[in-house]
Amino acid sequence: MNITINEVDRVEILVLQDNYIDIAAGDSTDIIHRATSLKMGEIKNAILAEHGFSALVNVLTGDTTHNLLFDFGFSEFGAAFNADALNLDMTAIEAMVLSHGHSDHIGGFEQLTRRVGKKNIEFVVHPAVFRSPRYRKITNDFKAYWPAFTRKMVMDAGLTLMETKEPYPLLGGSFLFLGEIPRETDFEMGMPDVYYEENGEEIFDPIEDDTAVVVHLKGKGLVVLSGCAHAGIVNTTKYAMEVTGIDKVHAIMGGFHLTGSQFEPFIEITTEALKEIDPDFVIPTHCTGRNAVNHMEKEMPSKFLLNMAGTKMTFES
């Protein structure tokens, strides 16, 4: 498979929600632009951090721009609050993508789509995002359920639903929805304790709806943005390379799902595999976890970028 996507001159990823915020960091660079605490000359502008992820992705080619909303955050109002605090024009969004159907990525769906205010724009998902009920099996007697996300919610928002398991170019080929990601590595095993019910039967949930979006930055390579990377961030990146036929990776950004006792044993092997891919930048977010983030910063200091809620990352050709 070799899907051609357009080269773009610039990629901007503005994070509407992430797990971390340091409003006084003061470490903006040409690539990193932090949110400010100033509002009308006073130090009172708050940016909220939550266990969730949402990002506005803008690409520029010549005089043409395209805007995509990737995921919606955890709580109903968290990502929307930050969009308001950042004075964003959400009406510029032309398409939406959901990385997978878990609540830390769909919670703000209604509020963000309301701020976009458009009807009939494309909303692209893997069909398994609508699987329900799905849950973590804490013990045989205790199940923690993810809230249902339904096709009716999408229809009620006035969006045009596109369900696909296959890679799917968006906005004239400026973005690539990666679709269902093959599980190839021997260490990225997904979540071991998640299930769903179908016809009264309990079935292991491989979370095959987990996916990413990909952009091709001219002269620099791929920019890969994941939600949680339940398929594995290494699997995700290598599949992006395979699908596009592009070997150079400029940036890998998103949740790498290496937090907690189940996943921390795989921090070192994941980091080594990322080193072999050799991207210019690695930006772990959301569910990557503190220990994994610290390890990657130590092991890849020249490539590591720290993300937080309200941050805009800009990559230019």
N, C-alpha and C positions, 0 to 999 in steps of 0.2 A: 504494500500500500504506500502510495506517495501522493499526498495531497498538497498542492501548492497554495500557500497563503502569501498575501502581499507583504512586501517589505515596507516598514514604516520608518519615519525619521525620528520619532520620539514616542516614548511610552511614559505615561504618568499614572501611578497607582496611588490613589488617595484612600487611606484606610478609615472607614467610618466606624469600625469597631474592632478592637483587639483587647487582649487580656491585660495590657500594661499601659500605664501613662505616667510620665514625669513632665509636667507642664513647665518645670523650671530647668530642663536639661540644657538648653542653650547651645546645642551642638549641631545646628543646621549647617549643611554644606551645599555644594552644587548639586548633589544627588538627593540629600535628605533635607526636607523642609518640615520643621515641627510646627504644630499648632501653637498659637500664642494665647496667653492669659489676658491680653488686653482687649477691652471692649469699650468703645467710645472714650478712650484715653484712661480708663480705669482698669485695675487688675481684678477682673471679676468674670472672665470668660472660662467656664468649666468645660472640660472634655471628659466624658465618661468611659471607663474601662469595664468590660464585662467578659465573661467566658463565652465569647462568640466571635464571629468574623463577618465583615462586610467591607466591600471596597468598590470604589468608583474608578474604572479604568478608562483612560483617555488616550487615544493614539492620534498622531499628527503625521500626515504625509503631504508635503508641499503646503498648500493652503486648505487642505481637507482634514477635518477632524471627525472622529467617531467616538461615541461614549457608550460604555457598557457597565451595567450594575451587576456585580458578582456577589451573591449571597446577601443576607438581610440581618444578620446578627441574632442575638439571643432573646433579649426582652422585647416587649412590644415597642418601647419608646427609646431604647438606648442608642441605636444607630441613627434614628431619626433626630434625636436630641443633638447628636454631634453634627449631623448635616445642617441643622439650624444654626448651631454655634459657629460653624465654619462658613455660614452664609452661602451655601451652595445652591446653584441653579439646577435643581434636579430635573427640570423639564427638558434639559439637553440630552437626557438619556434616551438612547435609541433601541436598546435591546437589554434583556436580562438573562442571567444564567444562574442556576442553582447547582452548587457542587454536590449536594446530597441531601437527603430528607430528614436530617436530625435537627432538633429544636434550636441548637446554638447557631444555626444558619438560616432558619426560617422564621424565627420569632418576630422579627420586625417587618415581615412581608407586607402586612396591611398598611402600616404607617408609611413605609418608604414608597410603596406603589401609589399611595394617595398623594404624596409630595411630587412624584413624577407627573401624575395627572393626565397621562396619555392613555388612549384606548388603542387596542389592536397592535401594540408593539410586540415583537417576538419574545417569548419566554421559553428558553431551551432547557430541557431536563432529560435525564435518563428515566425511563418509565418506572423504575423501582422506587423513585422518590415518593410515590403514592402508596407504597406498601404499608399496610396497617392491619392489625396492631403489630408493632415491633417494640422490643424491650431488651433491657439488660437483665439477665437472670442472676441476681445477687446470691440467692440461695434457692433451693427447690421450692421454698414457700414464699419467697419475696421476689417480685418482678417490678422493675422500674420502667415505666412505659414512656416512650417518646410521644408527644402529641401528634395527632394525625395531621397530615398535610394532604389536601384533596384537590382533585381537578375542579370541583365546584368553586373553591377559593380562587383559583386562577381565572375561571370564567367570570366570577363575580367582580374581579378586579379589571375586567375588560381586556385582558391580555390574549394574545394569539399563542396558543400552546403548541410547542414543537417537542415531541417525545422521540428520542433517538438513542440507540445504543452505539451508533457508529460516530466516528469523527464528523463534525459538521461545521463548515465555514460560516461565519457570521459577518454581517455588515460589509458585504462585497468582498469578503476574503481578508478583512483586516484582523479578524480574530478567528481562532479555531477552538470550538468546543471539542474536547478530546474524546468524549464518549466513554464506553466501558473499557477499563484498563486491564490488560492481562497481568496476572500475578506470576512473575518469573523468578524473582529472587527466592532464596531459601530461608530468608529471615524476616520478610515482610508478610506476616501471616494474618493481618486484619485483627479484629477484636474477637477474642475466644469465647466470650460469654454473652453474645447477642443473638436474639432469635426473633422470629415472627410466627404468627399463626395463620394457617390457611386451611380452610375446610376442617377446622377443629384440630388440626395437627400442628405440633410444635416443630419448626424447621430452623436449622442454623441460618443466620443472616450473614451472607458474605459481603453485604453492603456494596453490591456491584454498581449501585448508582453513583458511588464516589468517583469524581472526575476533576478536571482542571480546565483552565483556558490558557491558550498559547498565543503569543505574538512573535513576529519575526522582525527584529530590529536590524535595520540595514547596516551591513558591515560588522555587526557585533554578534548576531546569533539569536537564539530563542530566549524569550522571557516566559517562564512557566509559573502560573499562579494557581496554587491548590487551596482547597478549603480545609480539609483535615488529612488528606492523603491516607485514607484507610486502605487503599490499594498499595501504599508504600510510596514515599517520595522518590525513591530510586526507580521503582517500576514506572511511576508517573512520568518522570523526566526521560527515561529511556524510551518509553512509548511515544512521547512527543517527538523525540529525535527520529524514531523509526517511521512514524506516520508522515512527517514532513520531509524526511530525507536530509535533514540539516544536523550536522554533527556538533557544531559549536553552540554552546549554551552561555548566554550572557548573565542571566539571573534566574535563580530558583527561589521563589517566595511563597509563603503560606504556612498553614499548619502541617507539621510533620508527624504528629501523633506519637510522641515519644515520652509522654508524661505518665507518671504512676508506675507502680511496681511491676505491672504486666509488661511494660514496654521499655523501661529504662535499661534492661539488659542488652538492648539492641542499639543503644546510642553510639557506641564506638564503631560497630560494624557499618552502621548507616553513615556515619561521618567519613569513614574510610572510603566507602563507595561514592560519596559525593566528591571527595577529593579526586577520585579516578575520573569522574565526569569532567571535573575541572572548570566549573563555571567561573565567570568573573566575580559574581556576587552571590552570596547565600544569605537569605533574609528569613529566618525562622519566626513564625508568628503563632498566636493562638494556642493550640493544643500541643505544641512542641515540648513545652515544659522547661522549667528553670534549669535543671541539671543538663538537659540536652543543649539548651541555648548557651550555657556557660562553657560546655565542652566544645561546641562548634566555634565559639569565639576564640577559645584558647588554641584550637587546632588549625583554624583558618583565619588568623587575625587580619590578613590583608584582603580577605574576601567577605568577611562578616559585616553585616549592617544590622543595627538594632532597630527594630520597628516598635511602634506604639500607636495607640488610638490617636487619630487626627494627623498622622504623619503622611506626607506625600513623597513618594520615591519617584525620581525622574531619571530615565535612562535615554540617552541621546546617541544617534548614529555619528 
